Amino acid sequence: MEMNTKAVSRFCRRILLAIGATLLVCGFNMPPANAEPIKDRVLNEGRITIGVGNNAPWGFVDGSQNATGIQPDLIRAVLGPLGLKKIDFVVLDWGALIPSLLSNKIDAIASGMAITPQRCQQVIFSSPDIAVGDALLVLKGNPKNIHSYKDIAENTALRLGGARGSTNSENAMKAGIPKDRLQLFQDDQSAFAALLADRIDAYTLTSPSVINALEDASLGAKLERAVPFTGLVQNGREFANYAAVVFRPEDAALRDLYNESLAQRKADGTIAKAAEKYGFTDKEIASPDVSAKSLCPDNYR
């Protein structure tokens, strides 16, 4: 009986060694039998979880505790026709969005995140939806008729305000506005006061920041956005950052499906209609000739 027990033990060890060798050949990272690609999961369940950063007008929680903003509206417009009727929005701190995505706590990010080469090393982006360029706040009626940085650069009587250290201020100087006619402010409220007191003739911000500022009724009654407006132009293209929806690198199939529907919604005017609701102009709809691949040529996946 003792010999039989030892024989069985030796046999079992050989089996276990053989299984171990097989696992080494096949690799330890085999997916579990019940795993399915996220594209198939969200289509089968009709549900997806989206992270937003609670920053107007991109994505925020309204007074009824519902997720609203241009990005939630775009998500609903793009994914709804694909059968995704249950879209769960999770509000997160900005710095927690990408870590939450990569740790599978959310399925995608829709919060106006700009496509940059640095971010493309970690995540993948949809086609851009909104082009975030520079914009100007001016007095109601735009009495100085300012419609470009060039207008300010060429008229020595005009004075521009900008936020200290902002890309907008740098763009204004690159466009030819001299430093002695560019007043820098530590915060927006100081700049608004200067504009209302006629100490500056315009204040440069990103287009979403201008939209958000004018939501304040007291400002909206006295200030307006200069439309149309042309900012810094380099190599034939006006400067802009391009916002897009963010996915995990392994979820390219879901990203591609999203892009197909996004292109259709752009073509039928759905995107422009959603953008207009939040104060964006047609100019802010990202051109089809700008892609995530063109913005991340070295890291596109």
Helices and strands as residue ranges (DSSP letters): H 2-26, H 38-45, E 47-52, E 60-61, E 67-68, H 70-79, G 80-82, E 86-91, G 94-96, H 97-102, E 108-109, H 117-120, E 124-125, E 130-132, E 134-139, H 149-154, E 160-163, H 167-174, G 179-181, E 182-185, H 188-196, E 202-206, H 207-213, H 217-220, E 223-225, E 233-234, E 237-238, E 241-243, E 246-247, G 249-251, H 252-267, H 270-277, G 282-284, H 292-295
